[in-house]
Structures are given as C-alpha cells and as structure tokens.
Amino acid sequence: PDQTATAAPDGAALFTTYCALCHGPDGKRGLNGAKDLTGSILTREEMMLVVSNGRKMMQPYKEVLTAQEIVAVVDHLRSLVKKGA
C-alpha cells in the first residue's frame, strides 16, 4: 500500500525549500531583514501565525503550505531554537 498519503510532512525539507533562503539552513541568517530564529521567544502558536500570515518582508505561507506542513515547519524551527533561550 502507498504510505505517502499518510506520511507526516518533512518539516526540515519544507524549511530548506521555503525558509532557508532568508533564514539560513540553521535559522541564523538574516537576509532581507529575516530574524535569527535560534533566539526566538515566540510560542508554537505564535510561530504558526507568523508562518501562516507572514511578517514585515516575509510572505504569508497559508496559501502555499497545508496546515499540516505549517505545523511540521514550526516543529522543525522549534528544534533550532536555542535551549533555555
């Protein structure tokens, strides 16, 4: 049976495709005013809103990514945030 339909989205791959150009593969690049994501103090819900709706020069992704893909990207992003920051 085909498992691809039920497989969870790959947050790291999506981050690389849609976010790394400005934020860098490790979340630290600041191209076009992009924030260093490793120091983020946003909650998971706040991050999901920023990814969905955009912020400043960042485009909204709610029309580009599915809700599940946004969750996967945010979960990957949270893995980049410095522990204890």
ROTOR-247640 format. One record per residue: z, x, y of N, C-alpha, C in turn; residue number from 0. Coordinates in pm, 1 decimal. Each point is the difference from the previous one (the first is absolute). Example, Ala and Ser with C-alpha at 12.3 -4.5 7.8 and 13.67 -1.06 7.14 Angstrom:
SITE        n.z        n.x        n.y       ca.z       ca.x       ca.y        c.z        c.x        c.y     n
SITE      780.0     1319.0     -569.0        0.0      -89.0      119.0        0.0       90.0      120.0     0
SITE      -72.0      -35.0      105.0        6.0       82.0      119.0       73.0      -77.0      109.0     1
END
This chain:
SITE        n.z        n.x        n.y       ca.z       ca.x       ca.y        c.z        c.x        c.y     n
SITE        0.0       83.0     -120.5        0.0      -83.0      120.5        0.0       87.2      126.7     0
SITE      -59.3      -53.6      103.5       -9.8       72.2      126.8      133.8       -2.5       73.7     1
SITE       57.2      117.7       20.9      130.6       10.5       66.0      -11.6       13.8      151.5     2
SITE     -119.2       23.3       51.4      -14.6       27.2      142.6       37.8     -119.6       86.6     3
SITE      -17.6     -120.6      -50.5       30.7     -118.6       79.4      150.3      -13.7       24.1     4
SITE       81.3       50.4      -92.0      144.1      -15.4       13.8       68.9      128.8       43.3     5
SITE      -75.1      107.3       12.3       59.6      127.4       39.2       46.6       -7.0      145.3     6
SITE      116.5       58.8       26.4       51.7        3.7      136.3      -88.6       92.2       83.9     7
SITE      -17.3      -33.9      128.0      -79.2       87.5       86.3       63.8      138.6       11.4     8
SITE      -82.9      101.5       14.3       45.9      138.2       12.8       25.9       29.7      148.1     9
SITE      125.7       -7.5       39.8       36.7       20.6      139.7      -38.5      136.5       52.9    10
SITE       13.6      103.6      -82.3      -35.0      135.2       44.3     -150.0       10.1       26.6    11
SITE      -81.2      -56.8      -87.8     -145.1        3.8       18.6      -40.8      -80.2      123.7    12
SITE       61.6     -115.4       18.6      -29.9      -81.5      117.8       41.3       72.5      128.1    13
SITE      115.8       65.9       -2.2       46.7       76.6      115.3     -101.0      109.9       32.6    14
SITE      -46.8       69.8     -103.2      -97.7      106.8       20.1     -127.7      -55.7       61.8    15
SITE      -43.5     -114.9      -46.1     -124.1      -60.2       48.3       11.9      -52.3      142.5    16
SITE      108.3      -70.6       31.2        8.2      -72.2      126.1       91.7       62.6      104.6    17
SITE       95.0       81.6      -40.9      103.6       45.9       93.0       -1.2      149.5       27.3    18
SITE      -43.6       79.1      -98.7       14.8      145.1        8.0      -83.6       63.6      110.7    19
SITE     -110.9      -61.8       40.4      -81.5       59.0      104.8       84.3       24.5      125.3    20
SITE       77.8      -97.7       40.6       83.3       14.7      120.2      141.3       47.0      -31.3    21
SITE       58.2      -51.0     -108.2      139.9       31.4      -31.4       14.9      124.1      -87.9    22
SITE     -109.2       49.7      -56.1        6.4      115.7      -87.3       39.3      -38.7     -140.9    23
SITE      -36.8       81.6      -98.5       29.9      -32.9     -139.8      149.5       -3.9      -28.6    24
SITE       79.1       70.6       81.5      145.6        0.1      -18.1       71.3      -85.7      104.4    25
SITE      -76.9      -70.5       82.5       58.3      -88.6      101.4       43.0       69.6      127.0    26
SITE      -27.6      129.5       14.0       50.9       77.0      113.6     -101.1       24.0      112.1    27
SITE     -128.1      -25.3      -23.2     -100.8       25.7      102.1        9.0     -104.9      110.5    28
SITE      -34.6       38.0      120.8        6.3      -91.9      112.5     -131.4      -19.3       71.5    29
SITE     -109.8       -8.0      -72.6     -131.4      -18.3       60.2       -7.6     -134.7       71.3    30
SITE      -61.1       -2.3      117.7      -16.7     -123.8       77.6      133.0      -68.9       30.8    31
SITE      106.3       78.5       16.3      130.3      -57.6       32.6       75.6      -55.0     -119.5    32
SITE      -49.3       25.8     -120.7       67.6      -50.7     -120.0      138.3       63.7      -12.9    33
SITE       95.0      -78.6      -41.0      137.5       47.1      -16.3       15.5       85.2     -125.3    34
SITE       98.5       92.3        6.0       44.2       72.9     -119.4       79.8     -101.6      -81.0    35
SITE      -57.8      -45.7     -108.4       61.6     -107.2      -78.1      121.7       45.3      -78.7    36
SITE       15.4      131.0      -19.0      111.6       48.1      -81.4      133.6      -18.9       70.0    37
SITE       -1.3      -25.3      129.4      124.0      -22.6       73.0       22.0     -146.0       35.7    38
SITE      -78.1      -87.2      -59.7        7.0     -142.4       33.9      137.0      -59.4      -30.7    39
SITE       46.4      -85.6       92.0      125.8      -72.3      -21.7      -27.5     -149.8      -19.9    40
SITE     -126.7      -35.4      -11.7      -35.0     -140.3      -20.0       43.4      -47.7     -137.8    41
SITE       34.7     -127.7       -7.9       29.9      -60.6     -129.7     -131.1      -23.0      -75.1    42
SITE       11.4      -29.7     -127.2     -118.1      -28.8      -81.7      -78.7     -115.9       61.0    43
SITE       70.5     -104.3       43.3      -64.5     -117.2       58.5      -70.4       36.5      130.3    44
SITE       63.9       82.4       83.9      -62.2       42.1      125.1     -125.6       82.8      -26.6    45
SITE        6.1       86.7     -100.2     -117.4       79.9      -35.8     -114.3      -90.1      -44.6    46
SITE       30.7     -102.8      -76.8     -103.4      -91.6      -47.4      -64.7      -72.0      117.9    47
SITE       79.3      -34.6      101.7      -55.2      -64.2      118.8      -91.5       94.4       76.9    48
SITE       39.5      126.5       13.7      -83.4       97.2       71.5     -131.9       21.4      -74.2    49
SITE        6.3       16.6     -131.4     -123.1       18.8      -77.1      -88.0     -124.9       11.4    50
SITE       60.0     -115.9       -6.8      -75.9     -125.9        6.5      -61.8      -24.0      136.9    51
SITE       79.3       21.5      105.6      -40.1      -39.7      134.9      -44.5      114.7       89.3    52
SITE       21.0      123.7      -44.0      -36.2      115.5       81.6      103.3       25.2      109.0    53
SITE      -20.0      111.6       70.0       89.4       33.9      110.8      -72.5      101.3       87.5    54
SITE       -1.0      -24.2      129.6      -69.0       86.6       95.8     -142.4       26.2      -46.8    55
SITE      -36.1      126.4      -29.0     -138.1       30.5      -40.5      -27.2      -28.7     -147.8    56
SITE      103.9      -28.4      -76.9      -17.7      -27.0     -143.1      -55.3     -140.5      -20.1    57
SITE     -106.0       -8.5      -78.4      -60.1     -130.0      -27.3       86.9      -81.3      -95.5    58
SITE       -8.0     -132.5        5.5       67.3      -83.7     -100.3      -75.1        6.7     -132.1    59
SITE       74.6       -4.0     -108.8      -62.1        8.1     -133.1       11.2     -129.5      -79.2    60
SITE       50.5     -108.4       61.4       16.5     -124.4      -74.4     -132.5      -60.6      -44.2    61
SITE     -111.3       36.9       66.7     -131.6      -49.8      -39.7      -72.6       99.9      -91.1    62
SITE       60.2      119.9      -16.5      -62.5      107.2      -78.2       64.8       10.8     -138.3    63
SITE      131.7       -7.4       -3.0       77.2       15.7     -123.6       60.7     -133.0      -40.7    64
SITE       19.2      -18.8     -129.6       70.3     -119.0      -47.8      150.0       18.0       25.6    65
SITE       74.6     -107.8      -10.4      145.2        7.4       18.0       61.5       97.3     -100.4    66
SITE      -49.3       -0.6     -124.3       51.8       91.3     -101.9      -31.1      144.6       35.4    67
SITE     -118.5       23.7       56.2      -37.4      135.6       39.3       86.1       49.1      116.8    68
SITE       30.9      -88.7       94.2       86.8       37.5      111.8      138.0       37.7      -51.8    69
SITE       53.0      -76.2      -93.1      129.5       32.7      -60.5       -6.7      136.8      -66.7    70
SITE     -108.2       26.9      -72.5      -14.0      128.4      -69.0       -6.7      116.0       98.9    71
SITE      -72.2      -17.8      110.9       -8.8      104.4      102.3      137.3       24.7       61.1    72
SITE       71.2     -106.2       33.1      132.7       14.2       60.6       96.8       66.3      -97.4    73
SITE       -5.6      -36.0     -125.7       88.2       63.4      -98.2      -31.1      149.5      -11.7    74
SITE     -129.2       36.7        5.0      -35.3      142.3       -1.1       50.8       67.2      127.3    75
SITE      -21.1      -64.4      111.9       46.5       54.8      127.5      149.7       25.4       -2.4    76
SITE       74.1      -94.0      -52.6      146.2       15.4       -4.8       40.4      118.9      -86.7    77
SITE      -84.7       37.3      -95.9       29.7      117.3      -81.6      -19.3      129.2       80.0    78
SITE      -75.7       -7.7      109.7      -22.3      117.1       85.7      109.2       18.4      105.3    79
SITE       72.3     -110.4       29.6      103.2        5.6      103.1      113.0       93.0      -45.6    80
SITE       38.5       85.0       89.3      106.7       97.7      -33.1      126.2      -74.1      -41.3    81
SITE       59.4       45.5     -106.4      123.7      -60.4      -48.1      111.6       24.5      100.8    82
SITE       72.1     -105.9       34.2      111.8       13.1       91.7      -39.0        5.7      145.9    83
SITE     -127.9      -21.0       30.6      -44.5        5.4      140.5       42.3     -126.0       72.8    84
END
